[in-house]
């Protein structure tokens, strides 16, 4: 888990409280793509993610990944993860400042992570 010691302790308590719900979701998942979505959310290692989503159910977290995306924030970054429900690809996108000799500009970046 990544974060301060205080964040990590709190995040582990939050995640531990949701593990039974993730297990139930895994039992009901109908295909490999559903299993992959559940695993991606359940295995997130950012303490701030668990704190940000502490009031959101496990099923809503997975649903958000597939529909609108999940915000994943940490120290110095903010990413949005979405899943293509047809291919199962998980795509992380963010904006990055690129130096161009005129002070820089923001560019959207994406990466397929799974």
C-alpha positions as CSV (number, residue, x, y, z in Angstrom):
1,X,0.0,0.0,0.0
2,X,1.3,3.5,-0.9
3,X,0.8,6.5,1.3
4,X,1.6,7.9,4.7
5,X,1.6,5.4,7.6
6,X,-1.7,7.0,8.8
7,X,-3.3,6.7,5.4
8,X,-2.1,3.1,5.0
9,X,-3.6,2.0,8.3
10,X,-6.9,3.7,7.5
11,X,-7.0,2.4,3.9
12,X,-6.3,-1.2,5.0
13,X,-9.2,-1.0,7.4
14,X,-11.5,0.2,4.6
15,X,-10.3,-2.4,2.1
16,X,-10.5,-5.2,4.7
17,X,-14.1,-4.2,5.3
18,X,-14.9,-4.6,1.6
19,X,-13.1,-7.8,0.9
20,X,-16.1,-10.0,1.6
21,X,-18.1,-8.0,-0.9
22,X,-15.4,-8.4,-3.5
23,X,-15.4,-12.1,-2.9
24,X,-19.2,-12.2,-3.5
25,X,-18.8,-10.2,-6.7
26,X,-16.1,-12.7,-7.9
27,X,-18.5,-15.6,-7.3
28,X,-21.2,-13.9,-9.4
29,X,-18.9,-12.6,-12.2
30,X,-20.0,-14.2,-15.4
31,X,-16.8,-13.9,-17.4
32,X,-13.1,-13.2,-17.3
33,X,-13.6,-9.5,-18.0
34,X,-15.8,-9.2,-14.9
35,X,-13.1,-11.0,-12.8
36,X,-10.5,-8.7,-14.2
37,X,-12.5,-5.5,-13.3
38,X,-13.0,-6.8,-9.8
39,X,-9.3,-7.7,-9.3
40,X,-8.2,-4.3,-10.6
41,X,-10.3,-2.4,-8.1
42,X,-9.7,-4.8,-5.2
43,X,-5.9,-4.8,-5.7
44,X,-5.4,-1.1,-5.9
45,X,-2.4,-0.1,-3.8
46,X,-3.0,3.7,-3.4
47,X,-4.1,4.4,0.1
48,X,-5.8,7.6,-1.0
49,X,-8.0,5.6,-3.4
50,X,-9.5,3.5,-0.6
51,X,-10.0,6.7,1.5
52,X,-11.6,8.5,-1.4
53,X,-14.0,5.6,-2.0
54,X,-14.6,4.6,1.6
55,X,-18.4,5.3,1.3
56,X,-18.8,3.6,-2.1
57,X,-19.8,-0.1,-2.3
58,X,-17.5,-2.7,-3.9
59,X,-20.1,-3.3,-6.6
60,X,-20.4,0.5,-7.4
61,X,-16.6,0.8,-7.6
62,X,-16.4,-2.0,-10.2
63,X,-19.5,-0.6,-12.0
64,X,-17.8,2.9,-12.1
65,X,-14.6,1.4,-13.6
66,X,-16.6,0.0,-16.5
67,X,-19.0,2.9,-17.0
68,X,-17.7,6.3,-16.0
69,X,-14.2,5.6,-14.7
70,X,-12.5,5.7,-11.3
71,X,-10.4,8.6,-10.2
72,X,-7.1,7.5,-8.6
73,X,-5.3,10.2,-6.8
74,X,-2.0,10.2,-5.0
75,X,0.7,12.5,-4.1
76,X,1.4,14.6,-7.2
77,X,-0.9,12.8,-9.6
78,X,-4.5,12.2,-10.6
79,X,-5.4,9.4,-13.0
80,X,-8.7,8.2,-14.4
81,X,-9.0,4.4,-15.0
82,X,-11.7,3.0,-17.3
83,X,-12.3,-0.4,-18.6
84,X,-13.4,-1.3,-22.1
85,X,-16.2,-3.8,-21.3
86,X,-15.8,-5.5,-24.7
87,X,-12.0,-6.1,-24.8
88,X,-11.3,-6.0,-21.0
89,X,-8.5,-3.5,-21.5
90,X,-8.1,-1.1,-18.5
91,X,-7.0,2.3,-19.7
92,X,-5.5,4.9,-17.5
93,X,-5.5,8.5,-18.6
94,X,-4.0,11.7,-17.2
95,X,-2.9,15.1,-18.2
96,X,0.8,15.9,-18.2
97,X,2.7,19.2,-18.6
98,X,5.1,18.9,-21.6
99,X,7.9,21.4,-21.9
100,X,7.9,22.9,-25.4
101,X,10.3,25.9,-25.1
102,X,7.4,28.3,-24.6
103,X,6.6,27.4,-21.0
104,X,5.0,24.1,-21.6
105,X,1.5,22.9,-22.3
106,X,-0.8,20.1,-21.1
107,X,-1.2,16.9,-23.1
108,X,-3.5,14.1,-22.5
109,X,-1.7,10.8,-22.0
110,X,-3.1,7.3,-21.9
111,X,-1.7,3.9,-21.1
112,X,-3.2,0.4,-21.3
113,X,-2.3,-1.2,-18.0
114,X,-4.2,-4.5,-18.1
